[in-house]
Each structure stands twice: as structure tokens, then as C-alpha cells.
Amino acid sequence: MTASDKEFSGSIPEFYDTFLVPLIFDDYANDLADRVVSHTPEAVLETAAGSGVVPRALAGRLGPDTRYVVTDLNQPMLDHAASQQGEDSHIEWRQADALKLPFESDSFDSVICQFGAMFYPDRVKGFAEARRVLRPGGHYIFNVWDHIGENEFADVVTEAAASVFPDDPPRFLARTPHGYHDVAAIRRDLKGAGFTNISIDTLELVSRAPTPQHPAIAYCQGTPLRNEIEARDPGKLVHVTTCATQAIAERYGSGPVSAKIQAHIITAVK
């Protein structure tokens, strides 16, 4: 992972929430929310909350007295998440590093993370922090993307970007969002953090968009892939987006498009 892989700034949060969230995140957020509420937690911590898709799915389903703390390392993303949520007495918004959580041990019944663990520079440390702040019997529930080959739009966009920069292909999507897919490695890291009760489900869903341009914009302009493209040539962002649009249209059609997405959902109990 490079430094730019964590740069969700400028217009990226807006494009991310407008295009990428409905494309790939909403259904997995609802799945995560189902898993959380099934344990009727009294206190929930979310790390790496991004633009706030899980709070929008979960907050209204928690009990009236449930504490819900939503954190992210990236303040622009957290600010955007709070602005989209509106007034909600359930939620305490707080900038925090998942590898050094500013909370006392044994404080939460559930710690959750939607597609954030891939960005941790030290995953064992991040998992150990989640375990530390969990109460005995508490659940750490998170999801990560499967291999990019199992996530078709992301794969097509990555190949389209590579066709524009063949000597230095932008590999953000394969390297980081889809770079932590080995379930054996995930289990090993969780065990290294002290977890022993671990279950992993693989969930295949369908990603849908109204046009081929939608997923092209989502990935090219709503993720740090944009940083990689502009670092190579600031004038090529629109061109790469157009190439990705054409590649998606060639494979899936020029009208509404759909493609496979797949992720692992992990539950570890303290």
C-alpha cells in the first residue's frame, strides 16, 4: 500500500458516496447491520467508517439506549459521513486511528468495520485494538473484498487504466481494496491478535448500475485510483474514465449493467 492509497480527499468523498456506495457498498452494509443487531449490543464501535454507509443502515435499527461511536482516520470522510446522516442522537462521531483507539478496554459489545481492514498498515495491531476494547463475549464483525478477479467492474476498470498507462499501470484497486482476500492470512492475523473463535462467510452479490459510465466514474473518480491516474498525467482522468466506460459497455452492454461482486464477512468473538 502506498501513501496515496489512503488519500480520500478533495472531491473523492462526494464521488465515492454518489457513485461507489450504491454500486458496491449498500448491500454489504445491510448484511453487516443484520449481523450486528442480531446480538442486541448495548455499545457499538465502528472503525474506518468511510462515508458513513453502515451508520445509515444500522443506526435506526439499534435500541434507543444503544451507544454508537463512529470513527475514521480520515477527517474529510468522517465530515461527509456526518453531513449525510443528519441529526442522530445515537451517533458519536470521532476521528480515531483504528490501530490506536482512544477508548478504554472492555468498552463495547460490538466492533464493526466495513471494508477498512485492507487499509490498516498493521492488521494484527488493528485487530488487537478491536479485541482490547471489546467486552468478554463481544463480537468483532468486519468484511473485506475478495480477489479482484471475483469483482468484475473493478477488474475491468483496472485493466482499462492499465491500457492507458501500460508502462506504469495504476494498481490501487488490486493492491489495496482487493489485496487482503486470503482467508488463511485473515485467520492467521486474527489469531495473532488473540482471537480464537473465528468464522468467515463468503458472500457473492450482484453490482448494478444504470449505465456503463456509472461504475467507471465510481472507481476512477471516487477512489484513490484517481490519485494514481493524476500522478501519472493530470490531464488523463477523463480519458481513463472514458476508456473504462467503453470497456464496461463492450462486456456488459450499453444500457443498465450488472456484474458479480464478492466479499468475505468475518466474525471473531472475544
PLY file of the C-alpha trace (Angstrom):
ply
format ascii 1.0
element vertex 270
property float x
property float y
property float z
element edge 269
property int vertex1
property int vertex2
end_header
0.00 0.00 0.00
1.27 3.48 -0.91
0.66 6.75 0.91
-1.81 7.87 -1.75
-3.94 4.74 -1.18
-5.32 6.38 1.97
-5.95 9.81 0.44
-9.74 10.21 0.34
-9.77 13.98 -0.07
-10.90 16.71 -2.45
-13.92 15.59 -4.45
-13.29 11.87 -3.85
-15.69 11.55 -0.85
-18.57 13.05 -2.88
-17.97 10.81 -5.91
-17.45 7.84 -3.57
-20.78 8.35 -1.86
-22.74 9.23 -5.00
-21.42 6.53 -7.32
-19.49 3.83 -5.43
-21.72 3.36 -2.38
-24.89 2.31 -4.27
-22.76 0.29 -6.69
-20.99 -2.00 -4.21
-21.43 -0.98 -0.56
-25.12 -0.69 0.31
-26.00 -4.39 0.26
-22.95 -5.37 2.29
-23.75 -2.61 4.79
-27.24 -4.06 5.27
-25.71 -7.51 5.77
-23.33 -6.12 8.39
-26.19 -4.32 10.12
-28.20 -7.57 10.26
-25.30 -9.34 11.93
-24.78 -6.58 14.48
-28.40 -6.22 15.59
-28.75 -9.99 15.96
-26.50 -9.70 19.04
-28.52 -6.79 20.59
-25.44 -4.81 21.60
-25.57 -2.02 24.15
-22.45 -0.29 22.81
-21.11 -0.39 19.23
-17.86 0.98 17.85
-17.30 1.38 14.12
-13.80 1.87 12.77
-12.80 3.11 9.30
-16.38 4.23 8.68
-15.61 6.00 5.40
-18.53 7.98 4.02
-20.98 6.51 6.54
-22.86 3.83 4.62
-23.04 1.50 7.64
-24.38 4.15 10.04
-27.16 4.88 7.54
-28.05 1.18 7.53
-27.54 0.47 11.22
-28.30 3.49 13.42
-32.07 3.34 13.08
-32.11 -0.36 13.96
-30.26 -0.08 17.26
-32.04 0.09 20.59
-32.90 3.58 21.88
-30.25 3.41 24.59
-27.51 1.85 22.48
-24.27 3.81 22.30
-22.87 4.01 18.75
-19.44 5.56 18.19
-18.45 6.05 14.55
-14.78 6.70 13.77
-12.48 7.15 10.82
-8.85 8.19 10.45
-9.73 10.46 7.54
-11.48 13.61 8.77
-12.90 14.68 5.35
-14.62 11.29 5.00
-15.94 11.49 8.57
-17.24 15.03 7.98
-19.01 13.85 4.83
-20.50 10.87 6.68
-21.87 13.10 9.43
-23.34 15.54 6.91
-25.17 12.72 5.13
-26.52 11.18 8.33
-28.20 14.27 9.68
-29.22 14.64 13.29
-28.98 11.31 15.08
-28.68 11.10 18.85
-27.43 7.52 18.54
-24.14 8.51 16.98
-20.97 10.00 18.39
-18.64 10.99 15.53
-14.95 10.84 16.37
-11.72 10.94 14.42
-9.64 7.96 15.52
-6.89 5.65 14.38
-8.07 2.02 14.38
-4.54 0.98 15.37
-4.58 3.18 18.47
-8.15 3.51 19.65
-8.83 6.25 22.23
-11.21 4.08 24.28
-10.89 2.08 27.47
-10.58 -1.69 27.37
-13.80 -3.74 27.60
-15.97 -0.81 26.43
-18.03 -2.23 23.55
-20.21 -5.24 22.80
-19.56 -4.99 19.05
-16.74 -3.55 16.99
-17.50 -3.34 13.29
-15.60 -2.33 10.19
-16.86 -2.20 6.61
-14.09 -2.69 4.04
-11.48 -0.90 6.13
-9.10 -3.60 7.35
-7.39 -3.70 3.95
-6.08 -0.18 4.63
-4.53 -0.99 8.02
-0.73 -0.70 7.85
-0.54 -3.31 10.65
-3.59 -5.56 10.62
-2.63 -7.62 13.66
-2.30 -4.41 15.66
-5.66 -3.16 14.39
-7.34 -6.46 15.24
-5.70 -6.47 18.68
-7.07 -2.99 19.36
-10.56 -4.15 18.37
-10.20 -7.09 20.76
-8.92 -4.86 23.55
-11.94 -2.56 23.51
-14.42 -5.46 23.23
-16.11 -6.77 26.34
-15.74 -10.51 27.03
-18.07 -12.33 24.64
-18.18 -9.31 22.33
-18.16 -9.61 18.54
-15.71 -8.14 16.06
-17.52 -8.14 12.71
-15.88 -6.87 9.53
-15.79 -7.50 5.81
-13.09 -7.41 3.13
-13.27 -7.73 -0.64
-12.36 -11.00 -2.29
-9.76 -11.15 -5.09
-10.26 -8.52 -7.80
-10.99 -11.30 -10.30
-14.16 -12.03 -8.33
-15.23 -8.36 -8.54
-15.84 -7.75 -12.20
-16.34 -3.99 -12.56
-13.20 -3.28 -10.51
-11.25 -5.73 -12.64
-12.41 -4.21 -15.93
-11.63 -0.66 -14.75
-8.15 -1.72 -13.60
-7.40 -3.24 -16.99
-8.72 -0.15 -18.78
-6.46 2.12 -16.71
-3.52 -0.17 -17.48
-4.20 0.21 -21.20
-3.69 3.97 -20.88
-0.52 3.64 -18.80
0.99 0.32 -19.96
4.48 1.13 -18.66
3.25 2.05 -15.17
-0.28 0.67 -14.68
-2.29 2.08 -11.76
-2.90 -0.89 -9.45
-4.66 0.70 -6.47
-7.80 -1.44 -6.73
-5.95 -4.75 -6.99
-3.28 -3.76 -4.47
-5.37 -2.37 -1.61
-9.18 -2.81 -1.66
-8.78 -6.29 -3.18
-5.38 -7.07 -1.72
-6.45 -8.75 1.54
-8.54 -11.66 0.32
-6.64 -14.73 1.54
-8.84 -16.24 4.27
-5.90 -18.21 5.69
-3.98 -14.96 6.13
-7.01 -13.29 7.73
-7.37 -16.15 10.23
-3.65 -16.04 10.97
-3.74 -12.29 11.65
-6.79 -12.61 13.91
-5.14 -15.40 15.87
-2.04 -13.24 16.15
-4.26 -10.57 17.72
-5.60 -13.05 20.30
-8.86 -14.20 18.71
-9.58 -17.93 18.63
-13.32 -18.10 17.87
-13.38 -17.05 14.20
-15.92 -17.65 11.42
-15.69 -16.48 7.80
-18.51 -16.37 5.25
-18.04 -15.57 1.55
-20.96 -13.63 0.11
-21.47 -13.19 -3.62
-23.82 -10.40 -4.70
-24.65 -8.50 -7.88
-23.47 -4.96 -8.55
-25.91 -2.92 -10.65
-25.62 0.45 -12.35
-27.90 2.47 -14.65
-25.16 2.99 -17.28
-21.61 1.76 -18.02
-20.34 5.23 -17.15
-21.55 4.91 -13.54
-19.04 2.23 -12.41
-16.30 3.90 -14.47
-16.79 7.19 -12.61
-17.19 5.35 -9.30
-13.81 3.69 -9.47
-11.81 6.25 -11.47
-13.01 9.34 -9.62
-14.43 8.08 -6.31
-11.40 6.14 -5.06
-7.66 6.81 -4.67
-7.26 5.31 -8.14
-7.89 8.93 -9.12
-4.71 9.94 -7.25
-2.70 7.35 -9.19
-4.10 8.49 -12.54
-3.49 12.18 -11.87
0.02 11.46 -10.56
0.85 9.93 -13.94
-0.88 12.60 -16.03
-3.33 15.15 -14.52
-4.99 15.55 -17.91
-5.84 11.88 -18.37
-8.56 11.40 -15.70
-11.44 11.93 -18.13
-9.72 9.82 -20.78
-9.23 6.88 -18.40
-12.85 7.19 -17.26
-13.98 7.11 -20.90
-11.83 4.05 -21.63
-13.28 2.29 -18.60
-16.81 3.21 -19.70
-16.17 1.75 -23.14
-14.66 -1.44 -21.69
-17.66 -1.97 -19.41
-20.08 -1.32 -22.28
-18.27 -3.81 -24.52
-18.56 -6.52 -21.88
-21.94 -5.79 -20.25
-23.90 -3.68 -22.74
-24.71 -0.01 -23.25
-27.82 0.15 -21.04
-28.20 -0.80 -17.37
-25.30 -3.08 -16.41
-24.72 -5.70 -13.71
-21.71 -7.73 -12.63
-20.51 -10.02 -9.87
-19.10 -8.71 -6.60
-17.83 -10.88 -3.76
-16.58 -10.32 -0.23
-15.64 -12.18 2.94
-17.53 -11.42 6.17
-15.59 -12.23 9.31
-16.87 -12.62 12.88
-14.41 -13.05 15.74
-15.57 -13.41 19.35
-13.51 -12.27 22.34
0 1
1 2
2 3
3 4
4 5
5 6
6 7
7 8
8 9
9 10
10 11
11 12
12 13
13 14
14 15
15 16
16 17
17 18
18 19
19 20
20 21
21 22
22 23
23 24
24 25
25 26
26 27
27 28
28 29
29 30
30 31
31 32
32 33
33 34
34 35
35 36
36 37
37 38
38 39
39 40
40 41
41 42
42 43
43 44
44 45
45 46
46 47
47 48
48 49
49 50
50 51
51 52
52 53
53 54
54 55
55 56
56 57
57 58
58 59
59 60
60 61
61 62
62 63
63 64
64 65
65 66
66 67
67 68
68 69
69 70
70 71
71 72
72 73
73 74
74 75
75 76
76 77
77 78
78 79
79 80
80 81
81 82
82 83
83 84
84 85
85 86
86 87
87 88
88 89
89 90
90 91
91 92
92 93
93 94
94 95
95 96
96 97
97 98
98 99
99 100
100 101
101 102
102 103
103 104
104 105
105 106
106 107
107 108
108 109
109 110
110 111
111 112
112 113
113 114
114 115
115 116
116 117
117 118
118 119
119 120
120 121
121 122
122 123
123 124
124 125
125 126
126 127
127 128
128 129
129 130
130 131
131 132
132 133
133 134
134 135
135 136
136 137
137 138
138 139
139 140
140 141
141 142
142 143
143 144
144 145
145 146
146 147
147 148
148 149
149 150
150 151
151 152
152 153
153 154
154 155
155 156
156 157
157 158
158 159
159 160
160 161
161 162
162 163
163 164
164 165
165 166
166 167
167 168
168 169
169 170
170 171
171 172
172 173
173 174
174 175
175 176
176 177
177 178
178 179
179 180
180 181
181 182
182 183
183 184
184 185
185 186
186 187
187 188
188 189
189 190
190 191
191 192
192 193
193 194
194 195
195 196
196 197
197 198
198 199
199 200
200 201
201 202
202 203
203 204
204 205
205 206
206 207
207 208
208 209
209 210
210 211
211 212
212 213
213 214
214 215
215 216
216 217
217 218
218 219
219 220
220 221
221 222
222 223
223 224
224 225
225 226
226 227
227 228
228 229
229 230
230 231
231 232
232 233
233 234
234 235
235 236
236 237
237 238
238 239
239 240
240 241
241 242
242 243
243 244
244 245
245 246
246 247
247 248
248 249
249 250
250 251
251 252
252 253
253 254
254 255
255 256
256 257
257 258
258 259
259 260
260 261
261 262
262 263
263 264
264 265
265 266
266 267
267 268
268 269
